[in-house]
Amino acid sequence: MNILAHAFLSGNDEGLIIGNFIADFIKGNPGHPRHGLSIAVQRGIWLHRQIDTFTDQHPLVEAMRVLVRPRCHKYAGAAIDVFLDHFLARRFSVYSDQSLPVFIRQFYGIIRQNRNDLPESARRMADAMIQYDWLTNYQFAEGIDRSLKGMARRTVFPSNLETAIEDFHHYYLTFDDYFSRFFPELQTHVRHFLTVTQPAD
């Protein structure tokens, strides 16, 4: 999920932002003609996959998942994705010169402008995200709880995500510490990826 993190790590590049946002809805090679995607959007999808791979393999994120796994089992990663967006939202001024409200307003604006070009499933998610202002609400425990419960209603198997807020509160300081050490490393990884994959002139 971590929509906020993916959006933030896209910088102010519209193509990266859109590609990052729709990446979970694009299967296989994003450059395949059936997708009809611009080079800029394709690059955003590759960036999204880089972020996910780096995050999934990072030992600090795995340590977070370990704390939630007794409750959420295979869905522990989904809970941690939401938690990561919470800590980014709370610490946003540490990582950005923009305020969180300004960033969110600009991001929603880009999504609205490109809404008709999004895959149908991504369009539905975008509509819900903006209507219920998910990114603003990630700052608050109530918003995290609402997001987890919404995810729990959509899982194929029982997930216990609807009660994962208990782990969020119980391990809050530990999660906060792990995030503060993990996120700068992710930023460095993203900067390197974007540097070595500069689009041709």
JOBEL-V642113 format. One record per residue. OMEGA is omega in whole degrees, 0 to 359 (999 if undefined). D_FIRST is the distance of its C-alpha to the first C-alpha in Angstrom with 2 decimals. Layout:
BEGIN
omega:OMEGA d_first:D_FIRST
omega:OMEGA d_first:D_FIRST
END
This chain:
BEGIN
omega:195 d_first:0.00
omega:182 d_first:3.83
omega:182 d_first:5.41
omega:181 d_first:8.57
omega:180 d_first:9.03
omega:180 d_first:8.77
omega:182 d_first:11.03
omega:183 d_first:13.28
omega:175 d_first:13.85
omega:182 d_first:14.97
omega:179 d_first:17.88
omega:182 d_first:19.78
omega:186 d_first:19.87
omega:180 d_first:19.18
omega:178 d_first:18.94
omega:181 d_first:16.40
omega:181 d_first:14.28
omega:179 d_first:14.60
omega:178 d_first:14.17
omega:183 d_first:10.98
omega:185 d_first:9.65
omega:192 d_first:11.20
omega:182 d_first:10.85
omega:181 d_first:9.08
omega:180 d_first:11.99
omega:182 d_first:14.66
omega:177 d_first:16.31
omega:183 d_first:18.90
omega:181 d_first:20.54
omega:178 d_first:19.23
omega:180 d_first:22.86
omega:183 d_first:24.31
omega:182 d_first:26.37
omega:181 d_first:24.87
omega:178 d_first:21.72
omega:185 d_first:23.95
omega:176 d_first:21.70
omega:177 d_first:23.22
omega:181 d_first:23.40
omega:180 d_first:21.38
omega:176 d_first:18.42
omega:180 d_first:18.85
omega:176 d_first:18.78
omega:178 d_first:15.43
omega:178 d_first:14.07
omega:177 d_first:15.92
omega:179 d_first:14.57
omega:181 d_first:10.91
omega:176 d_first:12.28
omega:179 d_first:14.30
omega:181 d_first:11.63
omega:182 d_first:9.83
omega:180 d_first:13.40
omega:181 d_first:14.62
omega:183 d_first:11.98
omega:185 d_first:12.39
omega:185 d_first:16.12
omega:183 d_first:16.67
omega:179 d_first:19.01
omega:177 d_first:17.83
omega:176 d_first:14.28
omega:177 d_first:16.15
omega:176 d_first:18.39
omega:180 d_first:15.65
omega:180 d_first:14.58
omega:182 d_first:18.35
omega:183 d_first:18.72
omega:187 d_first:16.30
omega:178 d_first:17.28
omega:179 d_first:20.54
omega:191 d_first:18.83
omega:176 d_first:15.68
omega:185 d_first:17.03
omega:181 d_first:14.92
omega:179 d_first:11.87
omega:180 d_first:12.25
omega:179 d_first:9.54
omega:178 d_first:6.96
omega:182 d_first:8.93
omega:176 d_first:9.18
omega:180 d_first:5.66
omega:179 d_first:6.44
omega:180 d_first:9.88
omega:178 d_first:9.48
omega:177 d_first:8.58
omega:184 d_first:11.56
omega:174 d_first:13.84
omega:179 d_first:13.22
omega:182 d_first:14.03
omega:184 d_first:17.00
omega:192 d_first:18.25
omega:182 d_first:17.60
omega:177 d_first:21.36
omega:188 d_first:21.68
omega:186 d_first:19.70
omega:173 d_first:20.55
omega:177 d_first:23.84
omega:170 d_first:22.23
omega:179 d_first:21.61
omega:180 d_first:18.18
omega:179 d_first:19.61
omega:179 d_first:21.05
omega:182 d_first:17.98
omega:179 d_first:15.93
omega:179 d_first:18.98
omega:180 d_first:19.29
omega:178 d_first:15.72
omega:179 d_first:16.08
omega:178 d_first:19.49
omega:179 d_first:18.44
omega:179 d_first:16.04
omega:182 d_first:19.01
omega:183 d_first:21.47
omega:188 d_first:19.73
omega:186 d_first:18.66
omega:179 d_first:21.38
omega:180 d_first:20.40
omega:170 d_first:16.84
omega:187 d_first:16.53
omega:181 d_first:17.19
omega:178 d_first:13.93
omega:179 d_first:12.10
omega:179 d_first:14.97
omega:179 d_first:14.52
omega:180 d_first:10.93
omega:180 d_first:12.33
omega:179 d_first:15.27
omega:181 d_first:13.62
omega:182 d_first:11.47
omega:181 d_first:14.83
omega:184 d_first:17.04
omega:175 d_first:15.50
omega:183 d_first:14.54
omega:190 d_first:11.16
omega:175 d_first:11.19
omega:185 d_first:14.72
omega:176 d_first:14.21
omega:179 d_first:11.70
omega:192 d_first:15.02
omega:180 d_first:16.56
omega:180 d_first:16.54
omega:179 d_first:17.12
omega:177 d_first:13.94
omega:180 d_first:11.93
omega:180 d_first:14.18
omega:179 d_first:13.80
omega:179 d_first:10.03
omega:179 d_first:10.66
omega:176 d_first:13.63
omega:177 d_first:12.12
omega:181 d_first:9.81
omega:180 d_first:13.12
omega:185 d_first:15.00
omega:182 d_first:13.17
omega:180 d_first:13.38
omega:181 d_first:16.40
omega:176 d_first:17.82
omega:188 d_first:18.30
omega:187 d_first:15.45
omega:177 d_first:16.86
omega:181 d_first:13.50
omega:177 d_first:15.72
omega:184 d_first:17.71
omega:176 d_first:15.26
omega:178 d_first:16.10
omega:176 d_first:19.39
omega:177 d_first:18.12
omega:179 d_first:16.23
omega:186 d_first:19.70
omega:184 d_first:21.75
omega:190 d_first:20.21
omega:184 d_first:19.19
omega:177 d_first:21.63
omega:178 d_first:20.79
omega:180 d_first:17.05
omega:179 d_first:18.16
omega:180 d_first:20.61
omega:180 d_first:18.36
omega:184 d_first:15.84
omega:177 d_first:18.89
omega:182 d_first:20.15
omega:193 d_first:17.10
omega:177 d_first:15.76
omega:177 d_first:19.12
omega:176 d_first:19.22
omega:178 d_first:15.95
omega:179 d_first:17.50
omega:179 d_first:20.65
omega:181 d_first:19.11
omega:179 d_first:17.51
omega:179 d_first:20.90
omega:181 d_first:22.72
omega:182 d_first:20.70
omega:179 d_first:21.25
omega:184 d_first:24.88
omega:178 d_first:25.71
omega:177 d_first:24.09
omega:179 d_first:25.84
omega:178 d_first:26.56
omega:177 d_first:30.25
omega:999 d_first:32.44
END
